[in-house]
Amino acid sequence: MRPGKSPRFTLWTLAVVAVLGVGIAVAGWAGSRMFGGSSSAVTIGGPFTLTGTDGQQVTEKNFEGKARAMFFGFTYCPDVCPTTLADAGNWLNALGDKAKDITFVFVSVDPERDTPSQMKDYLSAFDPRIVGLTGSMDEIKKIERNYRVYARKVKTGEGADDYTMDHSASVLLFDRNGNFAGTVDYTEPEAETIEKLKKLVG
């Protein structure tokens, strides 16, 4: 079961899940080598420079030697993000001692509102092992391109802050060498996800 999941979705959330068909298909195809499929030339991942919840610079080098699970969302997200972050805590707990070999990273796709302090406050409601990252608009757009992440602002009113974000809802997996290794689909059964993560951390 996914604790905290609302039985009803807003229309925009359903649109997000629908959009995933393209993004997850590409990501899953590229990562199929690890999980029993053919290899692919698609490149997902790469260097980045972002900002942690403490205001300090964070790059991909901070995660060297550990597997990574990366989720792209935003703190004003009503459904997909809080559900996935709550799930992430359950996944880490299920890994037991092996949880130390993987880092779950939450990257904001809404840098206009998601300051380091906003990210820190938001993530305080979830597992403390989750790492939150934000950055400038240029930095966020760069990592979205390199990691093949879909994100788009959708206006909901006339005010500057009257908007939401359509975005990919899959979790991207990377091995301890930083190589893309597959995805976790938003609707994927928890048992299947945990098996993937166990395989990822070895």
N, C-alpha and C positions, 0 to 999 in steps of 0.2 A: 504494500500500500504506500501511497505517497502522502505523508502527513501534511495537512494544511492546504491541500489542493481544493480550490473552489469547484463545486459541481457545475457551475455555469461560467462560461467565458464571455468576455466582451467581444463584440464583433471584430475589433482590431486585433485581439489576441488570436482569434480563429484565423484571421488573415495571416498573422505571423506564422502560425503552425503550417498553414498551406504553403507559404513561401519556402518553408524548409525543404520541401520536396526537391527543389533544385540544389540548394546548398548542401544538404545531407547526401544527396546522390553523388555529387562530386567528391565530397570529403570521404564518404564511405568507400567509394571506388578507389580513391588514392590510398586509403588505409587498409585495403583488403588484404595486402600482403601479410600483415601481421595476423589477421584473424581468418586466414584460410582462403584467400582469393589470389587473383593475379596481381602483378606489380603494375605501377603506373608512373608516367612521367610528370604528372601534376605535382607542383611544388606548393606545399602549405607550410607556413612558418617562416622563421628567419629572425634577424636581430630586431630589437626594439629598445627604445628609451622612454620610460614612463615615470610616473610619480606614485610612490606608495602613500598609505594613509598617514604616515608620519612626516610627509613632505619631502622625503629623501628620494633621490633618483634610483630607479630600479631598471636593470637591463636583463636580457635573457641569461647573462652570465651569472646572475644571482641564483639561478636554478640549476646550474651545471651539476651533473652527477646524480640528479634525481628525476624521476618521471614527473610529468606535468599534466594536469587536466585544466583546460582553459575554457571559461564560459564568458561570453560577451553579453552584457545587459546594461541595466541602468537602475538607479535607486528609486525612481518613481514608477517602476514597473509594477502593475497590480497583481499579476498572476504567475507568469512563466518564471521570472527571476526569483522571487521568494520561494517558490516551490523547488526550483533547481538547487538553490543554496541550502535549503533545508535537507533535501536529498543528499547533497554533498556531505553533510555532517554524518548522515546515516552510512554512506559509503565508507567514509574514513573509519568510522567505528567498526564496521564489518571487517575491515582489513586488519584490525588489531595492531600488533607490533609493526606490521608491514606498512602502516600508514605513514611512518617516518620516511619512507622511500618515495613518496609522491607529494607534490604540492598542488593544491587546488587554487586556481587563480581566477579572480573575478575582475574582468576588464570593462570599464565603463564605455558605452558608446554615446554618452550624453555629457561630454566634458563641460558644456556650458553651465550645467547645474551640479554635476558631480565633482565637487572640489574634494581635496583630500580629507578635510574634516567631515564633509557630508558622507563620504564613503565610510569613514571610520564609525560615525554614528550609526549608519545603516547596518553595517556588518556586525555591530555589537550584538545584534539579535540572533546571530548565527554562530556556527562553530568557529572558535577563535583561531583555528589552523588555516582558515581561508584567508588568502592574501588578496587585498583590494588594490587595484591600479587604475589611475586616471592619467590625464595629460592634457597637452594643448590640442586644439582641433587638428592641427597638422599631424601631430604624433599619433592621435587616435585614427585618423584617416589612413595613415601609413600602415599601421598594424592591421587595420581592417582589410586593406588590399592584400597584404602579404599573407594573411591568415585566411583569406577567402571568406570573410564575414560580411553578411548583408546587414546594413543598418540604414534607416531612413527616417528623417523627422517628418511627423504628420501633424499639421496644425489642427487644433481643436477649438480655437477661439481667436479673438483679436489681440489679446495680450501677448507680451513677449514670452511669457512662460506657459502660454496656453498651447501646449503641444505634447504629443507622446512620441514614442519611438517604435517603429516596426524593426525587428531585428531577428537574426538567426537564433534558434533556441537549442541547437545541438552543442554538446560539450566536445571540444577537440582534445585528443589524447596525443602525448608526445613521450617518447622513451627517454631514458636517462642520458642519451646522446643528443637530444633535441630533435630527433627525427619524428615526423608525423606518423602516428601509429593507428589512427582510426577515430571513430566518434561514438558518443553516447547520444542516442536519439531521445528527445523529450518524452516520448511515449513508451520508451523501452522498459521492459520489466526489470525490477530492481535486481533480481537474482542474476539476470544476464549481464547487467552492468557490473556487478561485483565480480563476476567471473572474468570479465574483460580486464578489470583493474588488477585482479590478482595475477593475471598473466602478464600484464604490463610491468608490474613491480618485481615479477619473478619470485 
